[in-house]
Amino acid sequence: MKEKIKKMLKNKLAKDILVFFYQNQASIDSVGGVSAWVHKGRKDVHAVLEELVKLGVLVKDTQGSTKGYSYTRDKKVMEIIESLMGDGKKK
């Protein structure tokens, strides 16, 4: 899983989204909200959000027609991301 996440982080948009959720772990946001803060189109953002959900990095919550994305609470995944973010800080 670590390699899949590492590979995903080579995509600038995926990295920007992951860094936001990593730094704001209590945040829940919609595709539109995420699109606004990364300044990218909804279609591109939605695709990346769904990939991050498949990897277990983000969790998708649906209430009615609204979908919100939030940072995982899976300790193993959080440790992997912590190690990858730590790698990025050292360089």
C-alpha positions as CSV (number, residue, x, y, z in Angstrom):
1,M,0.0,0.0,0.0
2,K,2.9,2.4,0.8
3,E,4.1,2.1,-2.8
4,K,0.7,2.9,-4.2
5,I,0.3,5.9,-2.0
6,K,3.9,7.0,-2.9
7,K,3.1,6.7,-6.6
8,M,-0.1,8.7,-6.2
9,L,1.9,11.5,-4.5
10,K,3.9,12.0,-7.7
11,N,0.7,13.5,-9.1
12,K,0.7,17.2,-8.1
13,L,-3.0,17.4,-7.7
14,A,-3.2,14.3,-5.5
15,K,-0.3,15.5,-3.4
16,D,-2.0,18.9,-2.9
17,I,-5.2,17.3,-1.8
18,L,-3.5,14.8,0.5
19,V,-1.4,17.5,2.1
20,F,-4.5,19.5,2.8
21,F,-6.3,16.6,4.5
22,Y,-3.1,15.6,6.3
23,Q,-2.7,19.1,7.7
24,N,-6.4,19.5,8.5
25,Q,-7.4,16.0,9.7
26,A,-10.7,17.1,11.1
27,S,-11.9,18.6,7.8
28,I,-14.7,17.3,5.7
29,D,-15.2,18.8,2.3
30,S,-17.1,18.3,-1.0
31,V,-15.7,18.0,-4.5
32,G,-16.7,21.7,-5.0
33,G,-15.0,22.8,-1.8
34,V,-11.8,20.8,-2.6
35,S,-11.8,22.2,-6.2
36,A,-12.0,25.7,-4.9
37,W,-9.0,25.4,-2.6
38,V,-6.8,23.6,-5.1
39,H,-7.9,25.8,-8.0
40,K,-8.6,22.8,-10.3
41,G,-11.7,21.6,-12.1
42,R,-14.3,19.4,-10.4
43,K,-13.9,16.5,-12.8
44,D,-10.1,16.2,-12.1
45,V,-10.5,16.7,-8.4
46,H,-13.4,14.2,-8.2
47,A,-11.2,11.5,-10.0
48,V,-8.3,12.1,-7.5
49,L,-10.6,12.1,-4.5
50,E,-12.1,8.7,-5.6
51,E,-8.6,7.3,-6.1
52,L,-7.6,8.4,-2.6
53,V,-10.8,6.7,-1.2
54,K,-9.8,3.5,-3.0
55,L,-6.4,3.6,-1.4
56,G,-8.0,4.1,2.0
57,V,-6.4,7.6,2.4
58,L,-9.7,9.4,2.4
59,V,-13.2,8.4,3.5
60,K,-16.3,9.3,1.6
61,D,-19.4,10.1,3.5
62,T,-22.8,10.6,1.8
63,Q,-25.7,12.4,3.3
64,G,-28.6,12.7,0.8
65,S,-27.1,14.0,-2.4
66,T,-24.1,15.6,-0.7
67,K,-20.8,13.7,-0.7
68,G,-18.1,14.8,1.8
69,Y,-14.5,13.6,1.9
70,S,-12.4,13.3,5.1
71,Y,-9.0,12.0,6.2
72,T,-8.8,8.3,7.2
73,R,-8.9,7.2,10.8
74,D,-7.1,3.9,9.9
75,K,-3.9,3.9,12.0
76,K,-1.9,1.8,9.6
77,V,-2.7,4.2,6.7
78,M,-2.1,7.2,8.8
79,E,1.4,5.8,9.8
80,I,2.2,5.2,6.1
81,I,1.2,8.8,5.2
82,E,3.1,10.2,8.2
83,S,6.3,8.3,7.0
84,L,5.8,9.6,3.5
85,M,5.2,13.2,4.6
86,G,8.2,12.9,6.9
87,D,10.3,11.8,3.9
88,G,9.2,14.9,2.0
89,K,10.2,17.2,4.9
90,K,13.7,15.8,5.0
91,K,14.5,16.5,1.4
